[in-house]
Amino acid sequence: MSKKQFPYFTSANIDDNYGVEIGNNPNKNSRRRAVLVLGEMYLNTLLVIPLESLKENDRLYKPFEVLLPKSCGCPKDSKLLILDIRTIRKEWLKIPQEKYKINIRLNNDIEKEVRQKYRQLRNPSLYLTRNLHDPNDPTMKIRNKLVEYKIDEDNVGYAIGVSDYVRVDKTAKAYFFTETQEIRSFDRNRVRVIDMEEKKEIELFPYNEIETPSIISNLYFN
């Protein structure tokens, strides 16, 4: 697919989630979630931002949410969940991406807000000014730390924090770059920080992979 075909709105099966991580739409046992596809990351993955329909009384947007009105081309007035930006495998799309994609018409203001709020995720000062975590709690500072995350009951993976934790409900979440070159948002309760002694026993993946390719360069807007 060429760059000019991004972004587009589609439906994906996102069932690899834990706690406050965004998964499939919980209504009516849905096996799908609306996503905005921003571009291709690697050979078989797409960078997406999950969407959530705007509720009737939902007028106050959290620091990492962007209003996406129906007039942009999505089925309902929605919000883009920037904190939950992630990669998905192409086969997780519920419908053929070539035949059924719906073009999203993003105006300059929305594009600017998406980029701005993504960059804010990398800015630690925002977490303090918006009271998104306790500045006296060092465990909320996860950026650039090596962690182990739970895949299932028997398996774990490794990742590096790309943002600090943001409080969500009674827990927190941040987003990470995994050893399998995925961008993922993880619930704090799924993650364990690796200590220095353990690091010596783990074959580390290159830290500079976080910027290669740059996530920002993969935001394709019409």
N, C-alpha and C positions, 0 to 999 in steps of 0.2 A: 504494500500500500504506500502511496506517495504521501509526503508531508501535508499536502494541501487537503487531504481527505480527513485529517484530524482537526479538531476533536469530533467525536460522534457519541451519541447516547445509545446504549444497548442494555441488554439484560444478561446477567452472569450468575452462575452458581458459585456462591461463596460460603462454603460450609466449614472451612478450616478456621474456626474462631473459638475464643475462650473468654469468658467473663464479659467485660465491656467492649471487647473487640467487635467491630461491625461485621455481621454475617448476613445471611439471607433475611428477607423481610419476614418478621415474626407473625404477620397476619395470615390467617387461614392456612397455616402450615406451608407457606410458600417456600419453594425451593429456588428462589432467585432474588436478586437485588439489582436495582437500577444503578448503573455506573456511567460515568463520563470517561471515555477512553481518550487519553491525552497523546499517546504515541507508543511506539515499540521501544522496549528497553534492550532485550537480548533476543536470541533467535526464536524463542517460543513463548515470550512473555510480553504483556502489555502493561503500561503504567496507567492506573485508573484512580479516579476519585469517586467513592461511593456517594449516592444520593439518598436523601431521606425526604419524604413528602412533608410539606409544611402543614402543621396542624392549625386549626382555626384560630386558636389562642396563642400560637407560637409567634410572637412578634419581636422577642429579644434574642439576638443571635450571639452565640458564644464567640470568643475571640478567634476561633479557627473554623468558623462556618461562613459561607458566602451564599447569599440569596440568589437563587436561579429561578426567575419567574417563568410561568408557562409560556409567555410570549417568546422565550428564547428557543422553544422547540421541544421542551420536555413535556410529558403527559400532564403533569400537575405542577403547581407552584412548589418548589423544592428548595433544599439547601444542600450545598456541596460541603462534605465533611473533610476539610483539608487535613485535619489531624490523622485521618484514616487513609491517606494516600498510600497506595500499595501496588505491587505487581500481581498479576494473575496469569495463569497459563491460558493460552488461546483456546484450548479445548473446554475451558470453563464457561465460555460464552454459550448462552442458551439458544441463540439463533445464529444462523450463518452471518458472519460479520460483513461480507460483501453485499449480500442481497437485502438485508433488512436494517441496515444502519440508518439512523435518523440524524440529520445534520443539526448541530446545536449552533445557534447564532449568538455568539458571545460578543457583546459590545465592548468597547475599550475600557469602560469603567469596571465591568466584571472581570475582564482579563487582568487588569491592573490589581484588583483586589485579591484575586487568586494568587498571583505572583507575590504580592506583598505579604499575604498571610502565610504563604509557604516559607518565605524568608524569615518571618518572625519566629517560626518554629526553631530556627537556628540561632535565635538571639536570646540568650539567657536573661537579659534584663527585663524582657516582657513578662516572664513568669512572676517576677517580683512585683512589678507595677500593677499587674492585673490580679495579684494575689492567687495565682494558680498553683503555687506550692509554698510550703513553709521554708523561708530562707535559712532557718536554723536546722533543717532536716537534710543532712548530707545524702541520705539515701534517695532523695528525689533528683539528684544530679547524676544522670546516667549517661550523658553525652560523652562519646569517645571511650566508654568502658566496655570491656569484653564481658559478655553474658552467656549463660546457658539458658535455653528456653525449651519448654516441654512440647514435644511433637505429639506423643501419645503416651500411653501407660508405660511403654517399654523403651522409648527412644527420646533422645534430646538432640538439639542442634545448637550451633553457636552463632552469635551475632554481635555487632558493634552498635552502640547507641548513637543515633544521629541527632536526636533531640533530647531534652530533659523530660522528665515526667510531667504530665499535666493532670491535675485532679479531675476525676470523673466519678460522679456518684460517691460511693464509699471506698473507691480504690483510685488508681491512676493508670495512665498509659502514655507510652512514648512510641516513636517509631525507630526502626532499626534496619541495618543492612546485614543480611545473613550471609553465611559462608557459601550458600548456594546462589548468591547474587540476586537475592530478592529484597525488595523494599517491603517491610511489614510493620504494622502497628500492633504492639503487644500489651496486654493487660499486665500490670506490675506483678500480679500473683502468679503469672506464668514464667517469670524471669528470675534468675539467680545470678548475682555478680560473681565472676570468677576471680579468686584471689591470686596473688603473685606466685605462690608455689604451684598452683594448678596450671597457670599459664605456661610454665616451663615444660609441662607434659603435653600441651596441646599444640598441634601444628597450626600456627596462626595464618589467616589469610591476610593479604596486603591491606593496610589501612587506607591507602590511596584509592582503592577500588570504590570507596564511598563517593568519590568525585568523578569516577570514570565508568560510564559516561555521566556527565552532570545531569541531575534530574531536571533542572531548569531548562536545559537545551532540548528536552524532550516534550516540552509543553507546546503543542502545535495548535495555533488558533487561526481561524479563518479571518 
